Amino acid sequence: MTDQPEASAHHRPSRRRPARPRVRPISYRQACAYISAHHQQLERPQGHTFSLGLTNHAGNLIGVAMVGRPDARHHDDGLTAEVTRLATDGPRNAYSVLLAAAWRVARRMGYQRMITYTHTDRPAAGLRATGWKVVTETPPAHGRNRLSRHRAPRRTGDATRTHWQVTTEDWRTRTETADRVPRQAREEQGPR
């Protein structure tokens, strides 16, 4: 026998963390393929400004965020982007990582506001964790078809939706100034 202890007795198991998921840009086609496979309710959007993918340590896609112009015309002011699709395989914090990355990219591109919509029955912890605020709750739309424009029904059904947004300081200052100007103009006009 030797006086040296066995090597395995002092060997500790590795405490290295597994590699974190990485965010990377992906093409519209890759994002649409992932949405078709993992998003049960919505079909692919008409287009996008950019798409981000979340990959695991093996390089496999585990989540996608698609960002484009707002669907609603009154939000399409050139400074607002909309997260049109967000889907993951379900890894922990994947939604938060994708939302935060999409907002960082949009800010660098010059956008001052980002919006998205969720169904009220869906959890919204990822949005709250990344600083998004509720703007309104939209009642269900009972069909999109109009006499002047025939539209195919969407697969989402009639559901109440929550409108979320995140903004820069520039946007908040701009909207506060816009709110103040009409009030000042009314005060200058005096009582009627």
SVG drawing of the C-alpha trace seen along z (x, -y; Angstrom):
<svg xmlns="http://www.w3.org/2000/svg" viewBox="-71 -83 75 85">
<polyline fill="none" stroke="black" stroke-width="0.4" points="0.0,0.0 1.1,-3.5 0.5,-6.6 -1.0,-8.4 -4.8,-8.6 -6.7,-7.3 -7.1,-9.9 -10.8,-9.1 -11.4,-9.9 -10.3,-13.5 -11.7,-14.0 -14.8,-16.2 -17.4,-16.0 -17.3,-18.9 -19.5,-21.8 -19.4,-23.5 -22.7,-24.8 -24.1,-23.5 -23.6,-25.9 -26.2,-28.6 -28.5,-28.9 -27.3,-31.4 -29.3,-34.0 -28.5,-34.3 -30.1,-35.8 -32.0,-33.4 -33.6,-33.7 -37.3,-34.2 -37.6,-30.7 -36.0,-29.1 -38.2,-31.1 -41.4,-30.1 -40.4,-26.4 -40.0,-26.5 -43.3,-28.4 -45.1,-25.9 -43.8,-23.0 -44.2,-24.5 -46.9,-27.2 -50.3,-25.6 -52.5,-28.6 -51.0,-31.0 -49.7,-30.6 -46.5,-32.3 -46.6,-36.1 -46.5,-37.8 -43.0,-39.1 -40.5,-40.3 -38.0,-42.9 -35.7,-40.4 -35.9,-37.1 -33.9,-35.7 -33.3,-32.0 -32.4,-30.6 -30.0,-27.6 -28.9,-25.0 -25.4,-23.8 -25.6,-21.4 -26.7,-24.2 -30.3,-23.0 -33.0,-25.6 -35.1,-25.7 -37.0,-29.0 -37.8,-31.8 -38.9,-35.4 -40.1,-37.1 -40.3,-40.9 -41.9,-43.1 -44.0,-46.1 -47.1,-46.5 -50.3,-44.9 -52.4,-47.8 -51.9,-50.9 -52.2,-53.4 -49.2,-51.8 -47.1,-51.8 -45.3,-55.1 -41.8,-54.1 -40.6,-54.0 -42.6,-51.0 -41.8,-47.3 -44.0,-44.3 -43.1,-40.9 -45.4,-39.0 -44.5,-35.4 -42.7,-33.9 -42.4,-30.2 -40.2,-27.8 -39.8,-24.1 -40.4,-25.1 -36.9,-25.6 -36.9,-27.7 -36.6,-31.4 -36.6,-31.0 -39.3,-33.6 -37.5,-36.1 -34.2,-35.6 -35.8,-36.0 -37.9,-39.1 -34.9,-40.8 -32.7,-40.1 -35.4,-41.3 -35.8,-44.6 -32.0,-45.1 -31.8,-44.6 -34.8,-46.8 -33.3,-49.6 -30.0,-49.4 -32.0,-49.7 -33.6,-52.9 -37.0,-51.7 -38.3,-53.4 -41.3,-51.2 -42.0,-47.5 -45.5,-45.9 -47.0,-42.5 -50.3,-40.8 -51.0,-37.7 -54.1,-35.8 -55.2,-36.6 -55.3,-32.9 -51.5,-32.6 -48.9,-33.2 -47.1,-36.5 -44.2,-36.1 -41.6,-36.4 -43.0,-39.8 -43.1,-41.2 -39.6,-39.9 -38.2,-41.9 -40.0,-45.1 -43.1,-45.0 -46.2,-46.8 -49.9,-46.1 -51.5,-48.8 -55.0,-47.5 -57.1,-44.4 -58.8,-44.0 -62.2,-42.2 -62.6,-39.3 -63.2,-40.2 -66.1,-38.4 -64.7,-37.8 -62.6,-39.9 -64.7,-39.6 -66.2,-42.9 -68.3,-43.7 -65.6,-45.8 -62.8,-43.3 -63.3,-39.5 -60.9,-37.9 -60.3,-34.3 -61.0,-33.5 -58.0,-33.1 -57.3,-30.0 -57.1,-31.9 -60.9,-32.0 -62.6,-34.6 -60.3,-35.3 -59.6,-38.4 -56.1,-39.7 -53.7,-41.7 -51.7,-44.5 -48.2,-44.9 -45.4,-47.4 -41.9,-48.4 -40.5,-51.8 -37.3,-53.9 -37.0,-57.1 -37.2,-59.1 -40.6,-57.6 -41.9,-58.4 -40.7,-62.0 -42.2,-62.3 -45.6,-61.0 -45.7,-63.1 -44.9,-66.2 -47.6,-65.4 -50.1,-65.0 -49.2,-68.3 -49.4,-70.4 -53.1,-70.1 -53.9,-70.9 -51.8,-74.1 -53.5,-75.1 -56.9,-74.6 -55.9,-76.7 -54.8,-79.5 -58.1,-79.5 -59.9,-80.1 -63.4,-78.9 -66.0,-78.6"/>
</svg>
